[in-house]
Amino acid sequence: MSERTAITTMRHGETTWGALRRYAGSIDVPLSDVGRRECGEAARVLAEAAFDVVITSHLQRARETARLVCPDLTCHVQTRLCRERGFGVMEGLTWDEVRALDPPILFIEVGGDLHSVNPPGGEPFEDVWQRAKRFRAMVFRRYGGRRVLVVSHGVFLQMFHGVIRGSTCIESLAEYPGNLELARFEFDDRRLVAQEVVRVCGETPGF
């Protein structure tokens, strides 16, 4: 008999830096008051959803989002595999400050958005892609046949969704998840059989 696994992903709520368009990356910034309020709204939307486990990165914006949207779920797991991409020298800077760096950061356009390629000290997209592959393997190995919620970060989820869908690393950059946006994937064994994206609440794209 085949094994049915459901993986739902959610990007964390708005952070104190999100509305400022400031890059957080590996910096451990908290949710904003707006983010916490919207997490409460998301919790009401998800009240009837049934998850067996929630997996988050170690960063507080993901952990706090998970606690607020799944207040009654006791099985919370943390892993650095689904942490956000490290942006190197860009971290802590606003978009305008990044654009003024000398030497300049190289950006490529994918999906109508710009993506940094070579920030000094930053994590290459290919490395995040490989982390996403390891994360997918870990989820199926440990939680296959269960209903899993993954609360993580924008760039990591781009890569993870791409791995699930069979896209390339660069193709995966075309869709950036909004705050608290849900993507649902259903698997027969490890074969993807259904998917959908659901906007729960929140409009700020954040960083």
N, C-alpha and C positions, 0 to 999 in steps of 0.2 A: 504493500500500500504506500502511495506517495505521501510525502510530508508537506503540509501546508504551513508556510511561514508568512507573517504579515509584518512588514517594517514600515513604520511611519516616521518621517523626519520633521523636525521643527527647528527653525532658527530662533535663537534667543530673542527676548524682548528688547525694546529700545534701551540703550545705555546712556549714561551721563555724557558720553562723548558723541553719541550718534547724531543728535540734532546739530552739533557743531561741525559735522563732517570731519571728525578727527580720527585718524587711524589708531585702532587699539591693537589689533594683532595679538601678540603674546602678552600684552600688558593687561593686568587683572582689574579691569574697571567694572563697577557695579551697574545694575539696572538703574534707570532714572525713575522718578515717581510716575511718569507717564507709562514707562515700561511695566512697572509693577501693577498699575491699574489695568493695563491691557492684558496682562497675564491673568488677572482675575476674570476679565471678560472671556478670555480663551478657556479658562477652567469651566465656566458655565456652559460654553459651547460643547466642550468635551466631556461633560458630566456623564453622558451615557456611553462614552467610548470605554472599551475594556482593553487594558494593557497588562501584560504579565510582568514586564520589566521596563524601566527607563534607563537608558545609557546616556551619560553626559560627558563632556570634557571636564577637566579639572578646574577650569576657569569659572569664577563665581557668577558671571552673567548667564552661563548655561545652567549651572547648578541651581541658582535661585529661580530661574524660569521653570525648571523641572519641578521644583518644590511647589511653586505657586499654581502651575497648571494641573498637577497631579497630586493634590494634597493628601489623598488617601492611599496612594500607592506606596507600599513600604519597600519594594525591591528597587533600589537606586544603585547603579553601578557607575563608577568613574573610570575613564581611561584617557591617557594622553594621546592615544591614536586619533581621536576625533577633535583634537585641539585646532584652533584657528591657525592659518598660515602665519608665519613670522614675517613681518614686513621690514625688518632691519632698520635702517636709518629713517624710514618713513614713520615709524611708530611714534605716537605722541604729536605728530604734525597734522595740521589741517590740509585740506586739498590744495589751497592756495600756497601754503608753505612748501608743500611737496613740489609743486610746479615751478617754484623759484629755486630749487636746489641746483647747485653747480659743483660737479658736472650733473647734467640733467638725468632724470630717470627715464629709461626707455619704456614707452607704452605701446601696446598693440590694441587694435579695435576688434572686438568680437561681440556679436550680438548687440551692436549699437552702443557699447560701453567700452571704456578704456581700462586696460589691465596692466599693472606694472610688471616688467619683465626682469629687470636687473638691479633692484635696490640693494646697495651694499649691505652685507650682513643678513639679507633676506633669504627666505626659503624658496628655492625654485619650485615652479608649478609641478615639475616632474616628481619632486620629492613628496609633495602633498598627494599627488596621484598614487604613488606607491603606498603611502600611509592609508589612503582610502581603500586600496586593494586588501591590505592586511586587516583593516577594520572589517570589511565585508566578510572575509574568511573567518575572523574571530566571532562575528555575530552568528553566522550559520553553525560554526563548530559548537558554540556554547548555548545558543538560544534557538536553534532550528526547531520548527514546529510550534513556536510561540508567537505572541503578539508583542512586538518590540517598538518602543518609542525612543527615538534618538534625538536628543536636544543638543545642537551644536552651533556651528558658525557658518557665515556666508561662503567663503572660499572653500572650506572643507566640504560643505554640502554640495557645492558645484561639482567638485571632483567625485564625491561619493555617488551622486546621482548619475554622473557620467559613467562610472564603473558599472553601476547597476544596469544602465540602459545600453551599454556597449558602445558608447561614444569614445572619441579620442580625448586626450588630455585637453587640447586646445578647444575642441568642439564643446566640451563641458562648460567652458566659460560663457557660453551664450545666454544662459539663464541664471540670474542671481536671485536667490530667495529673499523675500521681504521678511521683516520682523514677524515672528509667530506664524509664518506661512507653513502649511502642512503639505507634505508630499507623501502619498500612500502607495506602497508597492506590495503586491501579493505574488507569492512564489509557489509553484508546484515543484517540490524538492528545491532545486536552486534555479529553476527556470522562471523568468519573469512572465506572469500571465495577465496582470492587470496593474494599472497605475492611474493616479489622478492627483491634481494639485488643488488645494483648497485654501483660500485666503480667509483666515480667522478674524483678524482685526489688526489695526496698526497700519500706518502709511509711510512712516519715515524709513528710507532705505538703510540708513545707518552704516557704520564702518566696523 
